[in-house]
């Protein structure tokens, strides 16, 4: 099996494809259309979801998505019968996206900053934001009335993630007992230190 070189370098060789996360999300929730800002070459979601829109400002990333080798890899390894649909935007995710509707079922935010805030308008009400707290995206979502914590996930292995909707009140509790302001989190670009820290969080968009 031919694996695209950049995907192999940054994800396969490091054991961080996160295939287990996307499989778990697909098994638990009804997800059709996915938006992945700050994706770089992390093509894994297209192995699980048939329609994914990617975006990244890192120079020349568009070449990876336009490379026929990438399409061949996805087509040979996808876990669904439909034709794979994916499109890449070579741009900063904080800019507006021409041609995108506000109808995504899932927004993926992984180590790329405040994605959940920047592209919130493209996520439909009832849609999900899956994020970690490495740069504070989960912390901002926890302070945003548009979002509601609906689950947490844990990485057990690259191909095995668990999702739990139990005892959510145990999460998002600051160790210091003090909740910083939105502005403080944005300035420091660091998430709140919580008493319990799962691998990541799943928020539901409850209103525009």
Secondary structure, DSSP 8 states (H G I E B T S, - for coil): ----HHHIIIIITTT---HHHHHHHHHHS---EEEEET-TT-TTHHHH-SEEEEEE-STTTHHHHH-HHHHHHHHHH-SSSS--EEEEEES-TTS--TT--S-EEEEEESSSSSHHHHTGGGEEEEEEEEE-SSSSHHHHHHH-TTEEEEEEEEEEETTEEEEE-S-GGGSS-BTTS----HHHHHHHT----BSS--SEEEEEE---
